[in-house]
């Protein structure tokens, strides 16, 4: 069967021990985000996108990969992706600001 196994599991759903379907978590779409979210700090964006504190994110990232079921693995990967992308964007912004200061006419002798 073509396609991603994780996508197939999301569509089919994972069954808990009691037989109920466990839903996979999805990130909110960009149009569902509040007005002005682009001006938030990386911490505020992470908290809003994941709906949890940074302490909880740290706890989730400390889970061992080998022992996770598909639901917890999906959650861990989403947390990692959001934090990694937020950190990358913040680092890029800092780098651009440092380059701008280095190359500005006021900083030249």
Order of alpha helices (4+ residues) and beta strands (2+ residues): alpha-beta-beta-alpha-alpha-alpha
